[in-house]
Amino acid sequence: MLDQAEASAPDRSTTKPVISAKSLDLTFQTNDGPVHALSGVDLDIGKGEFVSFIGPSGCGKTTFLRCIAALETPTGGTLTVNGMSPDEARRARAYGYVFQAAGLYPWRTIEKNIALPLEIMGYSKSEQDARIERVLDLVELSNFGKKYPWQLSGGMQQRASIARALAFDADILLMDEPFGALDEIVRDHLNEQLLDLWARTEKTIGFVTHSIPEAVYLSTKIVVMSPRPGRITDVIDSPLPKERPLDIRDTPEFLQIAHRVREGLRAGHAYDD
């Protein structure tokens, strides 16, 4: 199974990375002194990859995602997104961002929430309607566009948030623990749906999580990070096939990767002792 998956994996060695970080540092200046959030981060993410970032709280995984989105500014090293600076990529609408909370406006219907970035970007009403219909179908909410957020479950609200991030069809989707507050059954279902959506859209996805099984199940690449200052302790290219039923989590291949992630997390903690 491993050999077959490796043989069928696309060769990205000659393609230019979509996201590239070189010796990236970020230090916050606070009243209590400097806080070193990221230190010497080197990472390339190829087109169409699903990359999960995992590590303990405060390890810099969300901070790194925010640097990609130009929500934080690195204090050292370089970072490019589609060959541009993060700020240039933001102005070029290169990515959609899904936060931990769905962040839907309760006075707007689901379709009006999805329309918000399209309104800001000046799309015509007919183009807005076409895009809203398409992304609602992608996240399996076609019959819920007229509903208000409070009429939907937590999982459905997060799917609406994903639809909003997909509405302007950016090539990159950044997701900051979007399923962290959901129960395990709902989370499993949304993991399956997210893999299906990724397969259909071929987006490049950056995904922050605290869950080892979630990271292994979803990803083509798993980035393991250490406690602050955030460093990368391991980068694991997954040999699992692209199509992944939930019961793949019981296979020796899956458990082997999960063990390596766990060891990487332990190594990161040991580094600080």
C-alpha positions as CSV (number, residue, x, y, z in Angstrom):
1,M,0.0,0.0,0.0
2,L,2.8,2.4,0.9
3,D,4.8,1.7,-2.2
4,Q,1.8,2.0,-4.5
5,A,0.8,5.4,-2.9
6,E,4.3,6.7,-3.2
7,A,4.6,5.7,-6.8
8,S,1.4,7.4,-7.7
9,A,2.2,10.7,-5.8
10,P,2.8,13.7,-8.0
11,D,6.3,14.9,-8.4
12,R,6.4,18.4,-7.0
13,S,10.2,18.7,-6.9
14,T,10.4,20.8,-10.1
15,T,7.4,23.0,-9.4
16,K,7.6,26.4,-7.7
17,P,6.2,26.3,-4.2
18,V,2.9,28.1,-3.6
19,I,4.0,29.1,-0.1
20,S,7.7,29.4,0.8
21,A,9.2,30.3,4.2
22,K,13.0,30.7,4.7
23,S,14.5,31.3,8.1
24,L,11.3,32.9,9.3
25,D,11.3,34.6,12.7
26,L,8.6,36.5,14.5
27,T,9.1,38.3,17.8
28,F,6.4,40.2,19.6
29,Q,7.3,43.2,21.7
30,T,5.3,43.2,24.9
31,N,5.3,45.1,28.2
32,D,6.9,42.0,29.8
33,G,9.6,41.8,27.2
34,P,10.0,40.1,23.8
35,V,8.0,37.0,23.0
36,H,9.6,34.8,20.4
37,A,6.7,33.2,18.5
38,L,8.6,31.7,15.5
39,S,12.2,30.9,15.1
40,G,14.0,29.7,11.9
41,V,11.0,28.3,10.1
42,D,11.8,26.8,6.7
43,L,9.0,25.3,4.8
44,D,7.8,24.9,1.2
45,I,4.1,24.1,0.3
46,G,3.4,22.9,-3.2
47,K,0.3,23.5,-5.3
48,G,-2.6,21.2,-4.3
49,E,-1.1,20.0,-1.1
50,F,-3.1,19.6,2.1
51,V,-0.7,20.6,4.9
52,S,-1.6,20.3,8.6
53,F,0.3,22.2,11.3
54,I,0.2,20.5,14.7
55,G,1.8,21.3,18.0
56,P,1.1,22.3,21.6
57,S,-0.7,25.5,22.4
58,G,1.5,28.6,21.9
59,C,3.8,26.8,19.4
60,G,3.2,29.3,16.7
61,K,1.1,27.3,14.3
62,T,-1.7,29.8,14.1
63,T,0.9,32.6,14.1
64,F,2.5,31.1,11.0
65,L,-0.9,30.8,9.3
66,R,-1.5,34.5,10.1
67,C,1.8,35.4,8.6
68,I,0.8,33.8,5.4
69,A,-2.4,35.8,5.5
70,A,-0.6,39.1,6.2
71,L,-2.4,39.3,9.6
72,E,1.1,39.3,11.3
73,T,4.4,40.6,10.1
74,P,7.5,38.5,10.5
75,T,10.6,40.2,12.0
76,G,13.1,38.1,10.2
77,G,13.5,35.8,7.2
78,T,11.4,35.7,4.0
79,L,7.9,34.5,3.2
80,T,6.2,34.4,-0.2
81,V,2.7,33.4,-1.3
82,N,2.3,32.7,-5.0
83,G,5.7,34.4,-5.5
84,M,4.4,37.6,-3.8
85,S,4.8,39.1,-0.4
86,P,1.9,38.1,1.9
87,D,0.5,41.6,1.7
88,E,0.6,41.5,-2.1
89,A,-1.1,38.1,-2.0
90,R,-3.8,39.5,0.3
91,R,-4.6,42.4,-2.1
92,A,-4.6,39.8,-5.0
93,R,-7.2,37.7,-3.1
94,A,-4.9,34.7,-3.2
95,Y,-6.4,32.9,-0.3
96,G,-9.6,32.4,1.8
97,Y,-9.4,32.2,5.6
98,V,-11.5,30.1,7.9
99,F,-11.2,31.0,11.6
100,Q,-11.8,28.9,14.7
101,A,-15.3,30.4,15.1
102,A,-17.6,30.5,12.1
103,G,-18.0,34.3,12.5
104,L,-21.3,34.6,10.7
105,Y,-23.4,37.7,11.1
106,P,-26.6,36.6,12.9
107,W,-28.7,39.2,11.1
108,R,-27.7,37.9,7.7
109,T,-29.0,34.8,6.1
110,I,-26.4,32.1,5.2
111,E,-26.4,33.2,1.5
112,K,-26.0,36.9,2.6
113,N,-23.1,35.9,4.8
114,I,-21.4,34.2,1.9
115,A,-22.1,37.2,-0.3
116,L,-20.3,39.6,2.0
117,P,-16.8,39.3,0.5
118,L,-18.3,39.3,-3.0
119,E,-20.1,42.5,-2.3
120,I,-16.9,44.1,-1.0
121,M,-15.0,43.0,-4.1
122,G,-17.7,44.5,-6.4
123,Y,-19.1,41.4,-8.0
124,S,-22.4,41.9,-9.8
125,K,-25.6,40.5,-8.3
126,S,-25.9,37.8,-10.9
127,E,-22.2,36.7,-10.4
128,Q,-22.8,36.7,-6.6
129,D,-25.8,34.5,-7.0
130,A,-24.0,32.0,-9.2
131,R,-21.0,31.8,-6.9
132,I,-23.2,31.4,-3.8
133,E,-25.2,28.6,-5.4
134,R,-21.9,26.8,-6.4
135,V,-20.2,27.0,-3.0
136,L,-23.4,26.0,-1.1
137,D,-23.5,22.9,-3.2
138,L,-19.8,22.2,-2.5
139,V,-20.4,22.2,1.3
140,E,-23.8,20.4,1.0
141,L,-25.9,23.4,2.2
142,S,-27.9,24.0,-0.9
143,N,-31.2,24.0,0.9
144,F,-30.1,26.3,3.7
145,G,-29.2,29.6,2.0
146,K,-32.3,31.3,3.3
147,K,-31.7,30.2,6.9
148,Y,-30.0,32.3,9.6
149,P,-26.9,31.1,11.4
150,W,-28.8,30.5,14.7
151,Q,-31.0,28.1,12.8
152,L,-28.0,25.8,11.9
153,S,-25.9,23.4,14.0
154,G,-22.3,24.3,14.8
155,G,-21.0,22.0,12.1
156,M,-23.3,23.5,9.5
157,Q,-22.2,27.0,10.5
158,Q,-18.6,26.0,10.0
159,R,-19.4,24.6,6.5
160,A,-21.1,28.0,5.8
161,S,-17.9,29.7,6.9
162,I,-15.9,27.5,4.5
163,A,-18.3,28.3,1.7
164,R,-17.7,32.0,2.3
165,A,-14.0,31.5,2.1
166,L,-14.4,29.6,-1.2
167,A,-16.8,32.1,-2.7
168,F,-14.2,34.2,-4.6
169,D,-12.4,31.0,-5.7
170,A,-8.9,31.7,-4.3
171,D,-6.4,28.9,-4.9
172,I,-5.3,28.8,-1.3
173,L,-7.5,27.9,1.7
174,L,-6.2,28.7,5.2
175,M,-8.0,27.0,8.1
176,D,-7.3,27.7,11.8
177,E,-8.7,24.8,13.8
178,P,-12.2,25.1,12.2
179,F,-13.5,21.9,13.8
180,G,-11.8,22.1,17.2
181,A,-15.0,23.0,19.1
182,L,-17.2,20.2,17.6
183,D,-17.9,16.8,19.0
184,E,-16.1,13.8,17.6
185,I,-18.9,12.4,15.5
186,V,-19.5,15.8,13.7
187,R,-15.8,16.3,13.4
188,D,-15.4,12.9,11.6
189,H,-18.2,13.8,9.2
190,L,-16.7,17.2,8.4
191,N,-13.2,15.7,7.9
192,E,-14.7,13.4,5.3
193,Q,-16.5,16.3,3.6
194,L,-13.4,18.5,3.7
195,L,-11.3,15.7,1.9
196,D,-14.0,15.4,-0.7
197,L,-14.1,19.2,-1.2
198,W,-10.3,19.3,-1.5
199,A,-10.4,16.6,-4.1
200,R,-13.0,18.4,-6.1
201,T,-11.5,21.9,-5.9
202,E,-7.8,21.0,-5.9
203,K,-7.1,23.9,-3.5
204,T,-3.9,24.2,-1.6
205,I,-4.9,23.9,2.1
206,G,-3.1,25.0,5.2
207,F,-4.8,23.5,8.3
208,V,-4.1,24.1,12.0
209,T,-5.1,21.4,14.4
210,H,-4.3,20.0,17.9
211,S,-5.5,16.5,16.9
212,I,-3.0,13.9,15.7
213,P,-5.7,11.6,14.1
214,E,-7.2,14.6,12.3
215,A,-3.8,15.8,11.0
216,V,-2.8,12.3,9.7
217,Y,-6.2,11.6,8.2
218,L,-6.5,14.9,6.2
219,S,-3.0,15.7,5.1
220,T,-0.5,15.1,2.3
221,K,2.1,16.8,4.6
222,I,2.2,17.1,8.3
223,V,4.3,19.9,9.9
224,V,5.1,19.2,13.6
225,M,6.0,22.2,15.7
226,S,7.7,22.7,19.0
227,P,6.7,24.9,22.0
228,R,7.7,28.5,21.8
229,P,9.7,29.7,20.1
230,G,7.9,27.9,17.4
231,R,10.2,25.7,15.4
232,I,9.5,22.8,13.0
233,T,10.7,19.5,14.5
234,D,9.5,17.3,11.6
235,V,7.9,17.4,8.2
236,I,6.1,14.2,7.3
237,D,5.1,13.5,3.7
238,S,2.1,11.2,4.0
239,P,2.2,7.9,1.9
240,L,-1.5,7.4,2.4
241,P,-3.7,7.3,-0.7
242,K,-5.7,10.3,-1.7
243,E,-9.0,8.5,-1.1
244,R,-9.3,7.8,2.6
245,P,-12.3,6.2,4.2
246,L,-12.5,6.8,8.0
247,D,-11.5,3.2,8.7
248,I,-8.1,3.9,7.3
249,R,-7.3,5.2,10.8
250,D,-7.1,1.6,11.9
251,T,-4.4,0.5,9.4
252,P,-0.8,0.0,10.3
253,E,0.3,2.7,7.9
254,F,-1.9,5.3,9.6
255,L,-0.8,4.3,13.0
256,Q,2.8,4.4,11.9
257,I,2.5,8.0,10.8
258,A,0.6,9.0,14.0
259,H,3.4,7.5,16.0
260,R,5.9,9.6,14.2
261,V,3.9,12.7,14.8
262,R,3.7,11.9,18.5
263,E,7.4,11.3,18.7
264,G,8.0,14.6,16.9
265,L,5.9,16.4,19.5
266,R,7.8,14.7,22.3
267,A,11.1,15.6,20.8
268,G,10.0,19.3,20.6
269,H,9.2,19.3,24.3
270,A,12.5,17.5,25.2
271,Y,14.4,20.2,23.3
272,D,13.3,22.8,25.9
273,D,14.0,20.7,29.0
